[in-house]
Amino acid sequence: MDRPQLADFLRRRREALLPDDVGLDAGPRRRTKGLRREEVALLAHMSTDYYSRLEQQRGPQPSEPMLASIARALRLTQDERDHLFRLAGHTPSPRARRTDHVNPALMRVLDRLDTPAQVMSDLGDTLAQNELAVALVGEQTRHTGPARSVLYRWFTDPREREIYPEEDRPRHTRAYVAGTRAVLARDPDDPRAREIVDELLRISPEFAELWSQHEVAIRLSDRKRMVHPRIGVITLHCQHLIAADEGQILLVYTATPGSEDADKLRLLSVIGNQRFAAADR
């Protein structure tokens, strides 16, 4: 672990960011160059003391998950992220077509949106959410293992379907399967996609039946009715913006201006990301 270089790199990347770059308000009286340490700590979901000690060449060696959080908070590129890992004494993961490191351009867009949005992998892993997305669909970044994929949860956890009205669920079921077919069509040797599909073929007769129909399609836009325990049924337009180089998708939910659904979306912004027991997923 190279403490002096790690501290210098973190400080320089922090000072290169403006509050607006990460969706924060600069405030009227700001003397700090770039972000404050406490702002980086907030974005990385860690204590200010812990982050400050890294910049002061103190403290223990940060873990890989901690470094990943810092890299995301500082909006590092993949190359910068790998450099951060090496400075901290870790070996970066081999480059792959799919990465958990969120594309910085997608994060910049996510920071500026005032509507529910989240960054997902092409296999349905939720990598980042804004507060409105958490309020709408629950915290989805907490899942581990195969359950990180919404496809896997859809066929193994009945609670995953509760977000949609019952009569709409068959359409979403077919779309999830057809989308996964499209992922494997691009790369038949994709190990994680193949692992999830093989496991679902083994444990889910419903998935196996739909898989046998060989439908292939990617939804780039959709109109979804969603069930929320506080605001009821809300109809939203769902748009997919794709960063093709890293297999990541920015999923954005919007309502028709002037509609009852737009009023409900404004109410959701008031509710914020409060936990709601019925959708603690």
Backbone torsions as a table, in degrees:
resi	resn	phi	psi	omega
1	MET	NA	124.0	-178.6
2	ASP	-98.5	88.7	-174.2
3	ARG	-60.0	-45.8	-179.4
4	PRO	-62.4	-44.3	-179.1
5	GLN	-70.6	-36.4	176.6
6	LEU	-61.7	-47.0	179.8
7	ALA	-61.6	-43.0	-179.1
8	ASP	-64.8	-43.7	-179.2
9	PHE	-62.9	-45.8	179.8
10	LEU	-61.5	-44.0	-178.8
11	ARG	-63.7	-44.5	-178.4
12	ARG	-66.8	-39.0	179.0
13	ARG	-70.1	-34.9	177.1
14	ARG	-65.0	-43.8	-177.9
15	GLU	-71.0	-19.4	179.8
16	ALA	-81.1	-11.2	-178.4
17	LEU	-98.3	141.8	171.2
18	LEU	-100.7	153.6	178.1
19	PRO	-52.7	-38.6	-179.3
20	ASP	-64.8	-24.5	179.3
21	ASP	-66.3	-24.4	-176.7
22	VAL	-119.7	15.0	176.1
23	GLY	78.9	23.2	178.9
24	LEU	-106.2	155.3	177.6
25	ASP	-86.7	126.7	-177.9
26	ALA	-69.6	-29.0	-178.1
27	GLY	81.4	163.9	-174.3
28	PRO	-75.5	-32.0	-177.1
29	ARG	-121.0	100.2	-175.6
30	ARG	-133.5	116.8	179.4
31	ARG	-103.1	-20.5	-176.3
32	THR	-66.6	135.3	173.7
33	LYS	-78.1	122.0	-178.4
34	GLY	74.7	-146.3	179.2
35	LEU	-84.2	154.8	170.4
36	ARG	-80.8	158.7	177.9
37	ARG	-61.1	-40.1	-178.8
38	GLU	-66.0	-26.8	177.9
39	GLU	-72.8	-40.3	175.2
40	VAL	-63.7	-43.0	179.2
41	ALA	-60.9	-41.1	178.2
42	LEU	-61.7	-45.6	-179.7
43	LEU	-66.2	-30.9	-177.9
44	ALA	-91.6	0.4	179.0
45	HIS	58.4	49.2	176.9
46	MET	-141.1	170.9	-179.4
47	SER	-74.8	150.5	176.9
48	THR	-63.7	-36.7	179.6
49	ASP	-61.4	-43.1	-178.9
50	TYR	-63.1	-48.0	-179.0
51	TYR	-65.0	-41.4	-179.1
52	SER	-59.8	-39.6	179.9
53	ARG	-63.1	-32.9	176.9
54	LEU	-64.7	-41.7	179.3
55	GLU	-72.9	-18.6	179.5
56	GLN	-98.4	11.8	177.9
57	GLN	63.0	34.4	179.3
58	ARG	-126.4	175.2	174.1
59	GLY	87.6	171.9	-177.5
60	PRO	-77.7	169.6	176.1
61	GLN	-66.1	126.3	179.6
62	PRO	-70.0	145.6	178.1
63	SER	-74.9	167.2	178.3
64	GLU	-62.6	-44.3	176.3
65	PRO	-60.8	-36.2	178.0
66	MET	-65.6	-42.0	178.3
67	LEU	-64.9	-38.3	178.2
68	ALA	-62.5	-38.6	178.4
69	SER	-66.5	-40.7	178.5
70	ILE	-65.7	-42.6	179.6
71	ALA	-60.2	-39.4	178.9
72	ARG	-69.0	-41.7	-179.6
73	ALA	-62.9	-38.4	-178.7
74	LEU	-87.3	3.5	177.5
75	ARG	56.0	45.1	-179.4
76	LEU	-74.6	148.0	170.6
77	THR	-73.8	173.1	178.9
78	GLN	-62.4	-40.6	178.8
79	ASP	-64.0	-43.0	179.3
80	GLU	-66.3	-37.5	177.8
81	ARG	-61.8	-46.1	178.7
82	ASP	-60.5	-40.4	178.8
83	HIS	-62.6	-42.4	177.9
84	LEU	-59.0	-44.6	179.9
85	PHE	-61.1	-42.9	-178.2
86	ARG	-66.7	-41.4	178.4
87	LEU	-61.3	-32.9	-179.4
88	ALA	-86.3	3.9	175.9
89	GLY	86.4	19.8	177.9
90	HIS	-114.9	152.8	175.8
91	THR	-91.4	120.3	179.5
92	PRO	-61.2	148.9	176.8
93	SER	-64.3	146.1	176.3
94	PRO	-56.9	141.9	179.2
95	ARG	-63.3	137.8	178.3
96	ALA	-137.3	166.2	179.3
97	ARG	-62.4	-35.1	-179.7
98	ARG	-108.9	131.8	-179.4
99	THR	-133.4	150.3	175.7
100	ASP	-83.3	-11.6	178.9
101	HIS	-76.0	118.4	-173.6
102	VAL	-69.4	132.9	176.8
103	ASN	-54.0	123.0	-177.0
104	PRO	-57.5	-35.5	178.9
105	ALA	-63.7	-40.3	177.0
106	LEU	-65.7	-38.2	178.8
107	MET	-64.8	-38.1	178.7
108	ARG	-63.8	-40.4	177.1
109	VAL	-66.4	-44.6	-179.9
110	LEU	-57.7	-40.7	-178.9
111	ASP	-61.2	-28.6	-172.8
112	ARG	-96.8	-5.5	-175.9
113	LEU	-81.6	139.5	176.5
114	ASP	-109.1	29.9	179.0
115	THR	-139.3	158.2	-178.4
116	PRO	-57.0	133.9	179.7
117	ALA	-158.4	151.3	176.6
118	GLN	-153.3	153.2	177.8
119	VAL	-98.4	130.7	-177.4
120	MET	-132.0	156.2	171.2
121	SER	-80.9	169.6	-180.0
122	ASP	-70.6	-9.6	175.0
123	LEU	-100.1	8.9	175.3
124	GLY	86.0	18.2	172.1
125	ASP	-80.6	126.3	177.0
126	THR	-83.6	118.8	-174.5
127	LEU	-99.5	-29.9	179.5
128	ALA	-158.6	144.9	177.6
129	GLN	-135.6	145.8	167.6
130	ASN	-86.4	172.5	-173.4
131	GLU	-62.4	-35.2	-179.5
132	LEU	-68.4	-33.5	176.2
133	ALA	-66.8	-39.5	176.5
134	VAL	-62.9	-41.3	179.1
135	ALA	-65.5	-31.7	-177.3
136	LEU	-81.1	-48.6	-171.2
137	VAL	-118.4	-1.7	-177.9
138	GLY	90.4	169.2	179.8
139	GLU	-75.9	112.0	-175.9
140	GLN	-106.8	-4.9	-178.6
141	THR	-84.7	-4.0	-175.6
142	ARG	-82.2	-12.8	-174.5
143	HIS	-71.8	151.2	179.5
144	THR	-130.7	165.9	177.8
145	GLY	62.9	-152.7	179.6
146	PRO	-58.0	-28.8	-177.7
147	ALA	-68.1	-7.8	173.9
148	ARG	-61.9	-29.5	-178.3
149	SER	-84.1	128.5	176.9
150	VAL	-62.6	-29.7	176.8
151	LEU	-60.2	-47.7	-179.0
152	TYR	-64.1	-45.3	-179.3
153	ARG	-64.3	-34.2	-178.2
154	TRP	-59.5	-36.4	-176.8
155	PHE	-99.4	-1.8	-177.9
156	THR	-125.0	-15.8	-177.8
157	ASP	-129.1	106.3	-177.7
158	PRO	-56.6	-26.2	-179.1
159	ARG	-64.9	-25.1	-178.2
160	GLU	-62.8	-27.7	-176.4
161	ARG	-86.7	-10.9	-174.9
162	GLU	-67.4	-15.2	-179.6
163	ILE	-72.1	-16.8	-179.9
164	TYR	-114.7	148.4	173.2
165	PRO	-58.5	147.2	-174.2
166	GLU	-56.2	-39.5	-176.8
167	GLU	-70.5	-15.8	179.8
168	ASP	-92.3	-14.1	-171.8
169	ARG	-63.7	-38.0	178.9
170	PRO	-59.1	-36.6	178.9
171	ARG	-64.8	-43.4	179.2
172	HIS	-67.6	-35.6	179.0
173	THR	-60.3	-47.5	180.0
174	ARG	-64.4	-38.3	-178.1
175	ALA	-65.8	-40.5	178.2
176	TYR	-61.1	-43.9	-178.2
177	VAL	-68.0	-44.0	-179.3
178	ALA	-65.4	-36.0	177.7
179	GLY	-66.3	-37.7	178.1
180	THR	-68.2	-35.9	173.9
181	ARG	-58.1	-40.0	-179.2
182	ALA	-67.4	-36.9	177.3
183	VAL	-61.6	-45.9	179.9
184	LEU	-71.6	-26.3	176.9
185	ALA	-65.7	-34.9	178.1
186	ARG	-70.5	-36.2	-178.3
187	ASP	-146.2	90.7	-178.2
188	PRO	-61.4	-17.9	-178.9
189	ASP	-99.5	11.1	179.1
190	ASP	-58.5	110.4	-171.5
191	PRO	-66.3	-40.6	-176.7
192	ARG	-72.5	-40.6	177.4
193	ALA	-62.1	-42.5	180.0
194	ARG	-65.6	-37.5	179.4
195	GLU	-63.6	-45.2	-179.2
196	ILE	-66.0	-44.8	-179.8
197	VAL	-62.4	-46.4	-179.1
198	ASP	-61.0	-40.1	-179.7
199	GLU	-67.3	-41.3	179.5
200	LEU	-69.3	-34.9	175.2
201	LEU	-62.4	-30.8	-178.5
202	ARG	-77.8	-37.9	-169.8
203	ILE	-108.7	-12.5	-174.9
204	SER	-124.8	102.9	175.3
205	PRO	-58.9	-34.5	178.8
206	GLU	-62.6	-46.4	178.3
207	PHE	-63.1	-43.7	-178.7
208	ALA	-60.1	-39.8	179.8
209	GLU	-64.6	-45.5	-179.4
210	LEU	-69.6	-36.7	179.1
211	TRP	-62.6	-35.6	-178.9
212	SER	-67.6	-18.6	-179.7
213	GLN	-79.8	-10.7	169.7
214	HIS	58.9	41.3	174.9
215	GLU	-84.0	138.8	-178.2
216	VAL	-131.6	119.8	-179.8
217	ALA	-167.2	145.0	173.8
218	ILE	-115.1	127.2	177.1
219	ARG	-86.8	114.8	175.8
220	LEU	-92.9	-20.0	174.6
221	SER	-152.2	154.8	-176.3
222	ASP	-161.4	163.6	174.4
223	ARG	-120.8	117.5	-171.2
224	LYS	-120.1	137.3	167.2
225	ARG	-95.0	128.4	-176.7
226	MET	-125.7	146.7	-177.5
227	VAL	-105.7	119.9	179.5
228	HIS	-117.8	135.1	-175.0
229	PRO	-67.2	-18.0	-178.5
230	ARG	-103.0	-34.7	-174.6
231	ILE	-112.1	-0.6	178.1
232	GLY	81.1	-153.0	-179.2
233	VAL	-80.7	130.5	178.7
234	ILE	-131.0	135.6	179.6
235	THR	-102.4	123.2	-175.6
236	LEU	-128.7	148.8	171.5
237	HIS	-85.9	132.5	-176.7
238	CYS	-116.6	116.1	-177.3
239	GLN	-115.0	135.4	178.5
240	HIS	-105.3	121.6	173.4
241	LEU	-109.9	122.5	-167.7
242	ILE	-107.1	132.0	168.1
243	ALA	-99.9	91.1	-167.8
244	ALA	-64.0	-25.9	-175.6
245	ASP	-69.7	-21.3	-177.1
246	GLU	-125.9	13.0	177.4
247	GLY	61.0	35.9	-178.4
248	GLN	-118.4	151.6	-174.5
249	ILE	-131.1	133.5	170.3
250	LEU	-95.8	114.3	-177.3
251	LEU	-98.4	118.3	-174.6
252	VAL	-120.5	129.7	178.3
253	TYR	-107.2	128.1	177.1
254	THR	-134.7	158.4	178.0
255	ALA	-113.2	154.6	176.9
256	THR	-64.6	124.6	-178.5
257	PRO	-56.2	139.4	177.5
258	GLY	79.9	0.1	-176.6
259	SER	-91.4	167.8	173.7
260	GLU	-61.1	-33.9	178.6
261	ASP	-65.9	-34.9	176.4
262	ALA	-64.8	-38.0	176.0
263	ASP	-63.5	-41.1	179.6
264	LYS	-66.0	-36.4	179.2
265	LEU	-67.0	-37.2	175.1
266	ARG	-64.5	-38.3	176.4
267	LEU	-63.0	-39.0	178.6
268	LEU	-61.3	-36.6	179.1
269	SER	-67.1	-27.6	176.0
270	VAL	-74.4	-42.3	178.8
271	ILE	-62.9	-36.0	179.3
272	GLY	69.8	-148.8	-175.5
273	ASN	-100.2	35.3	175.2
274	GLN	-61.0	143.3	176.9
275	ARG	-71.6	137.7	173.8
276	PHE	-123.8	123.6	-169.1
277	ALA	-56.4	-38.4	-175.7
278	ALA	-68.7	-19.1	-178.6
279	ALA	-122.7	30.1	175.7
280	ASP	-78.5	86.8	-166.1
281	ARG	-101.2	NA	NA
